[in-house]
Amino acid sequence: MSSAVVVAVAPGSPAERAGVLVGDELLAISGRPVRDVIEYRVLGDEAEVELDLVRDGAPLTVGVRKDAGVPLGVEVDSPVFDGVRTCDNHCEFCFIHQLPPGMRRSLYLKDDDYRLSFLYGNFTTLTRFTEADLERVLVEGLAPLYVSIHATDAELRSELLRNRRGATSLRWLRALLDAGVEVHGQIVVCPGLNDGAALASTLSGILDEYPELTSVAVVPLGVSDHNSEPRMRPHTRDEAAAVIDVVEAAQSVFLAAVGRTVVAAADEYYLLAGRPFPPAASYGDFEMHEDGIGMARAFELEFTGATDRVVGVQPGFFASVDGAPAAGYRAPRGEPGAVLESTRPAGDGPGDLAAPAGRPVAILTGVLGAEVLRPLVATLDRPDVRVVPVPNRWFGGNIGVTGLMVGADVARVLDREPAGDRYLLPDVCLSGGRFLDGVVPADLPRPVEVVPTDGRSLRSALG
């Protein structure tokens, strides 16, 4: 039977007034079993609901009266109550298969659940999608959705997914688009497999078969030291440049055909190829920010004050499993311009340290993030501010994004840094206040200030 455990009850909420307690197991609402947090929110919006619970092993029904549309005030332990729909693909490039041992069990869960695509922006291959799923998406308006494409050639896609259903599952993408569902696509490019002519063919196939896609992100595969697939390797500089060339050529074709560029290459490709990022205007409203596309330009606009809007970086790689359902994958982690947390003693905050005459300031970031930050920091003419890259030894390989920094690597770097300086840590590498390896900021050898990962917040923290 589907169920979820109550992990928090908001003070003064309808649920608290009705007597709901942390630890209660929720089975149904008003007699209807609840499969996931989507149904929970819909059923719980009614003015009068009955919660079928289990408390200390005994069944219990609690009546709740409230105004329609007012939340119950209950936070549950999982976004899906009937179990995450796991992935039955065996992709060579799957990052879950490249994780080091010893991490939380939930991090090794490989999902292919369209509900997590809707709730958190996870990508689904649609190989486990069904007619009933399509009906629910359409009836309940579960959009936008995010679909892993990788290739439009049936044989190549099946090979990439190592799943014969990969050859036919894009029929569901066609059905979603026919019904007017907003869908974003992604192509993970593997050198020697789906790059070059194959990538050009895939982009042509998208224009021919799926031109209604809102966006298509072209991203490089991550290859950690724990990769066991011999065909998987990082891009060379020339290969990264070639991907950019294919994508930019396709942008012109899409623009002429449908009035939108649709496809874009990840910032990492421009860093690898040593090329300047496209102008900010080319990223539109930064719709593909979560896929690492336009992040550098958005950060630049925020940092320089060229925009008052903050795009920011949302919770990290594994947020869909460990994050609270009420927050969601795309919920902001902190108010722009704020310091979320400091491990400094009371009274030793940033306000009296930000001036040039104060203590030196070090910005901790991933190796790729450092390439973006250094030229921005240089414009400040602040010799007291430096960028400190944190090489990722925990994952190794070509993993250099800031969101995958772990406590052990940060601690190793901080051990070599001087005591007494201010150290700014971006919040994107934390989930529930912890790094992926379980370390908390208070365990680090130097005090740190946790700052929201956007340009305006960093500029504010620097004074």
C-alpha positions in Angstrom: 0.0 0.0 0.0 1.2 3.5 -0.8 2.2 5.6 2.2 4.4 8.4 3.4 5.8 9.4 6.8 5.1 12.8 8.3 8.5 14.5 9.0 7.3 17.9 9.9 4.0 19.7 10.9 3.9 23.5 10.5 3.1 25.3 13.8 -0.4 26.7 13.8 -1.3 24.8 10.6 -4.7 22.9 10.1 -2.8 19.6 10.5 -1.4 20.6 13.8 -4.8 21.8 15.1 -6.2 18.5 14.0 -3.6 16.6 16.0 -1.3 15.2 13.2 2.1 14.3 14.6 5.6 13.8 13.3 6.0 10.1 12.6 2.4 9.5 11.6 2.2 7.3 8.4 -0.2 8.8 5.8 -2.2 6.2 3.8 -5.1 8.0 2.2 -6.9 11.3 2.1 -10.7 11.3 2.3 -10.7 7.5 1.5 -8.5 7.8 -1.6 -5.0 6.2 -1.5 -2.3 8.7 -2.3 0.4 7.7 -4.8 2.6 10.8 -4.6 2.9 14.4 -3.4 1.1 15.6 -6.5 -2.1 13.8 -5.5 -1.5 14.7 -1.8 -1.5 18.4 -2.7 -4.6 18.2 -4.9 -6.7 16.1 -2.4 -5.4 18.1 0.6 -6.7 21.4 -0.9 -10.3 20.6 -0.1 -12.0 22.5 2.8 -12.8 19.2 4.7 -10.5 16.2 4.5 -10.0 13.0 6.4 -6.5 11.7 6.8 -6.1 8.0 7.2 -3.0 7.5 9.3 -1.1 4.8 11.1 0.3 5.9 14.5 2.4 3.5 16.6 1.1 0.6 14.5 -2.6 1.4 14.9 -4.9 2.9 12.3 -6.3 6.4 12.9 -8.5 8.8 11.0 -8.1 12.5 11.6 -10.6 15.1 10.3 -9.2 18.4 9.2 -11.3 21.5 8.5 -9.9 24.6 6.8 -10.5 27.0 4.0 -10.2 25.5 0.5 -6.8 25.9 -1.0 -5.1 26.4 2.4 -2.2 23.9 2.8 -2.5 21.1 5.4 0.9 22.1 6.8 2.4 18.6 6.6 5.8 17.7 5.1 6.3 14.1 4.1 9.5 12.1 3.7 9.2 11.4 0.0 7.7 12.9 -3.2 6.4 9.5 -4.3 4.5 7.3 -1.8 4.3 4.2 -4.0 8.0 4.0 -4.7 10.2 5.7 -7.2 10.0 4.2 -10.7 13.6 3.1 -11.2 15.5 3.2 -14.4 15.8 0.0 -16.5 18.4 1.5 -18.9 22.1 0.7 -18.6 23.7 3.8 -20.1 27.4 3.7 -20.3 27.6 7.4 -19.4 25.3 7.1 -16.4 26.8 9.1 -13.5 25.1 7.1 -10.8 27.2 4.1 -11.9 30.4 6.2 -11.4 29.8 7.1 -7.8 32.5 6.2 -5.2 31.4 3.8 -2.5 30.5 4.9 1.0 27.9 7.5 0.2 24.3 7.6 1.3 22.2 4.8 -0.1 19.7 7.1 -1.6 22.3 8.7 -3.9 22.7 5.4 -5.7 19.0 5.3 -6.7 18.6 5.6 -10.5 15.1 6.9 -11.4 13.2 7.2 -14.6 10.0 8.6 -13.2 8.0 11.2 -15.1 6.7 12.5 -11.8 10.2 13.4 -10.6 10.6 15.0 -14.0 7.6 17.2 -13.3 8.4 17.9 -9.7 12.2 18.4 -9.8 13.3 18.7 -13.4 14.8 15.2 -13.5 15.3 13.9 -17.1 13.4 10.8 -18.1 14.1 8.6 -21.1 10.4 7.6 -21.4 11.3 3.9 -21.7 9.0 3.1 -18.8 6.3 5.6 -19.8 2.8 4.1 -20.4 -0.6 5.1 -21.8 -1.9 5.6 -18.3 1.0 7.9 -17.6 0.2 10.0 -20.7 -3.4 10.2 -19.6 -2.4 11.4 -16.1 0.0 14.0 -17.5 -2.7 15.4 -19.7 -5.6 15.3 -17.2 -3.5 16.8 -14.3 -1.5 19.2 -16.4 1.9 17.8 -15.3 4.2 20.1 -17.2 6.9 21.0 -18.0 8.6 17.6 -18.4 12.3 16.9 -19.2 13.2 14.2 -21.6 16.6 12.6 -22.3 17.0 12.3 -26.1 20.7 11.6 -26.7 20.0 10.4 -30.3 17.0 10.4 -32.7 18.3 7.4 -34.7 16.5 4.4 -33.2 19.4 2.0 -33.4 21.9 4.5 -31.9 19.5 5.5 -29.1 18.9 1.9 -28.2 22.7 1.3 -28.1 23.3 4.4 -25.9 20.6 3.4 -23.4 21.4 -0.3 -23.7 17.7 -0.9 -23.8 15.8 -2.1 -26.8 12.8 0.1 -25.8 15.1 3.1 -26.4 14.5 2.6 -30.1 10.8 3.2 -29.8 10.2 5.2 -26.6 10.4 8.6 -28.2 6.9 7.9 -29.6 5.8 9.2 -26.2 7.7 12.4 -26.8 5.7 12.8 -30.0 2.5 12.1 -28.1 3.3 14.7 -25.4 4.1 17.4 -27.9 1.0 16.6 -30.0 -1.0 17.2 -26.8 0.7 20.6 -26.3 2.8 19.6 -23.2 5.8 21.7 -22.7 8.9 19.5 -22.9 12.6 20.3 -22.6 15.2 17.9 -24.1 18.7 16.9 -23.3 21.5 15.3 -25.3 24.5 13.9 -23.3 27.3 13.8 -25.9 29.7 10.8 -25.7 32.9 11.3 -27.8 33.1 8.8 -30.6 29.5 7.7 -30.2 26.9 10.4 -30.7 29.0 13.4 -31.5 30.1 14.7 -34.9 27.9 13.6 -37.8 25.7 11.7 -35.3 25.0 14.8 -33.3 24.3 16.8 -36.4 21.9 14.0 -37.5 20.2 14.1 -34.1 19.6 17.9 -34.2 18.2 17.5 -37.7 16.0 14.7 -36.5 14.7 16.9 -33.7 13.9 19.7 -36.2 12.1 17.2 -38.4 10.2 15.2 -35.8 10.1 17.3 -32.6 10.2 21.0 -33.5 7.8 21.9 -30.7 10.5 21.1 -28.0 10.9 24.2 -25.9 14.7 23.7 -25.6 17.4 21.2 -26.1 20.5 21.2 -24.0 23.7 19.6 -25.3 25.9 18.7 -22.4 29.2 16.8 -22.0 29.3 13.5 -20.1 30.9 13.4 -16.7 33.6 10.8 -16.3 34.7 10.1 -12.7 37.7 8.0 -11.6 35.1 5.3 -10.7 34.0 4.9 -14.3 34.2 1.2 -15.5 33.1 1.7 -19.1 36.1 1.6 -21.5 34.3 3.6 -24.2 33.6 6.6 -21.9 36.2 9.4 -21.9 36.2 13.2 -21.5 36.2 15.4 -24.6 39.4 16.8 -26.0 39.7 20.5 -26.7 39.1 19.9 -30.4 36.1 17.7 -29.8 34.6 20.3 -27.5 35.1 22.9 -30.3 33.5 20.6 -32.8 30.4 20.2 -30.6 30.1 24.0 -30.4 30.4 24.2 -34.2 27.6 21.7 -34.8 25.3 23.3 -32.2 25.8 26.8 -33.5 25.2 25.7 -37.1 22.0 24.0 -35.9 20.9 27.2 -34.1 20.9 29.1 -37.4 18.8 26.4 -39.0 16.3 26.3 -36.1 16.0 30.0 -36.1 15.1 30.1 -39.8 12.7 27.2 -39.5 10.8 27.8 -36.3 11.9 31.3 -35.2 13.8 30.0 -32.1 17.4 28.7 -31.7 16.0 25.9 -29.5 19.4 24.1 -29.0 22.3 25.3 -27.0 25.7 23.9 -25.8 26.7 23.8 -22.1 29.1 26.4 -20.7 31.5 23.7 -20.1 32.1 23.2 -23.8 33.2 26.8 -24.2 35.5 26.5 -21.2 37.0 23.2 -22.7 37.4 24.7 -26.1 38.9 28.0 -24.8 36.2 30.0 -26.6 34.3 33.0 -25.2 30.7 32.5 -24.1 28.0 33.6 -26.4 26.4 37.0 -25.5 23.8 37.0 -22.7 21.1 38.0 -25.1 21.5 34.7 -27.0 20.3 32.7 -23.9 16.9 34.4 -23.8 15.4 34.1 -20.4 18.1 31.5 -19.3 15.6 28.7 -19.5 18.4 26.1 -19.7 20.3 27.5 -16.7 19.8 24.3 -14.8 21.6 22.3 -17.5 24.7 24.5 -17.2 23.8 26.6 -20.2 24.1 30.3 -19.7 25.2 30.1 -16.1 28.4 32.0 -16.7 26.6 34.9 -18.5 23.8 35.0 -15.9 26.3 35.1 -13.1 28.2 37.9 -14.8 25.0 40.0 -15.2 24.2 39.5 -11.5 27.7 40.1 -10.2 28.2 43.3 -12.2 24.8 44.7 -11.3 23.7 44.7 -15.0 20.4 43.1 -13.9 18.3 43.1 -10.8 17.0 39.6 -11.5 18.7 36.6 -10.0 18.7 33.3 -11.8 20.9 31.6 -9.3 21.8 27.9 -9.0 19.2 25.6 -7.6 19.7 22.5 -5.4 22.4 20.1 -6.6 22.7 16.9 -8.5 21.1 14.6 -6.0 18.4 16.9 -4.6 15.5 14.9 -6.1 16.1 12.0 -3.7 17.2 13.7 -0.5 15.4 17.1 -0.9 12.2 17.9 0.9 9.2 17.5 -1.4 7.8 20.8 -0.3 10.9 22.6 -1.5 11.4 20.9 -4.9 14.3 20.7 -7.2 13.9 24.3 -8.4 13.2 26.1 -5.2 15.7 28.8 -4.2 18.1 27.9 -1.5 18.4 31.4 0.0 17.5 35.0 -0.5 19.8 36.8 -3.0 22.3 38.9 -1.2 22.1 36.9 2.1 24.6 34.9 4.0 22.8 31.7 4.8 25.1 30.3 7.4 28.4 31.1 9.0 30.6 28.9 11.1 32.4 31.9 12.5 31.8 32.9 16.2 29.0 35.3 17.0 29.9 38.9 16.1 32.5 37.8 13.6 30.4 38.2 10.5 31.0 39.7 7.1 29.8 43.2 7.9 33.1 44.3 9.5 35.3 42.2 7.3 34.3 43.2 3.8 36.3 46.4 3.4 39.6 46.2 1.6 41.4 47.0 4.8 39.8 44.0 6.5 40.8 40.4 6.3 41.6 38.7 3.0 38.6 37.0 1.4 38.8 33.6 -0.4 36.0 32.3 -2.6 35.8 28.5 -2.7 34.6 27.1 -5.9 35.0 24.2 -8.3 37.8 24.1 -10.9 35.4 25.1 -13.7 33.8 27.8 -11.5 37.2 29.3 -10.9 37.6 29.9 -14.6 34.4 31.9 -14.6 35.0 33.8 -11.4 38.6 34.9 -11.8 38.0 37.5 -14.6 35.0 38.8 -12.7 36.9 39.2 -9.4 39.7 40.9 -11.3 37.4 43.7 -12.3 37.0 44.6 -8.6 40.6 45.7 -8.2 40.5 44.1 -4.8 43.9 42.5 -4.0 42.4 41.1 -0.7 40.0 38.9 -2.7 41.1 35.7 -4.3 39.5 32.7 -5.9 40.4 29.3 -4.5 39.6 26.3 -6.8 38.8 23.0 -5.1 40.0 20.0 -7.2 37.6 17.2 -7.0 39.5 14.1 -5.8 36.4 12.5 -4.4 34.9 11.9 -7.8 38.1 12.5 -9.8 38.2 12.4 -13.6 36.8 15.5 -15.4 34.4 16.4 -12.6 35.0 20.1 -11.9 31.5 21.6 -11.3 31.0 23.5 -8.0 27.8 21.6 -7.2 29.8 18.4 -6.8 32.4 19.7 -4.3 32.5 17.5 -1.2 33.6 18.2 2.3 36.7 16.1 2.2 38.1 18.0 -0.8 37.1 21.4 0.7 38.8 20.5 4.0 42.0 19.4 2.2 42.2 22.7 0.4 41.4 24.8 3.5 44.1 23.0 5.5 46.6 24.7 3.2 45.0 28.1 3.4 45.9 30.7 6.1 43.8 30.9 9.3 41.9 34.1 10.0 40.8 34.8 6.4 37.2 34.9 5.4 36.1 31.8 3.3 33.0 32.0 1.2 31.3 28.7 0.3 28.6 28.5 -2.3 25.4 26.8 -1.1 25.0 24.7 -4.2 27.3 22.1 -2.9 25.2 21.5 0.2 21.9 19.5 0.5 20.2 19.7 3.8 23.2 21.5 5.2 25.6 18.6 4.2 28.1 17.9 1.5 27.5 14.8 -0.6 30.1 12.9 1.5 28.1 13.7 4.7 30.5 16.4 6.0 28.9 19.6 7.4 30.5 23.0 7.2 31.1 23.1 10.9 33.5 20.1 10.5 35.8 22.1 8.1 39.2 23.2 9.4 38.5 26.9 8.8 35.3 28.8 9.4 33.2 29.4 6.3 30.3 31.6 5.3 27.7 29.8 3.2 26.5 32.2 0.5 23.7 31.7 -2.1 25.2 30.7 -5.5 24.4 33.8 -7.5 26.4 36.8 -8.6 24.5 39.3 -6.6 24.9 37.4 -3.4 28.6 37.0 -3.9 29.1 40.7 -4.6 27.1 41.5 -1.5 29.2 39.1 0.6 32.3 40.8 -0.7 31.0 44.2 0.4 
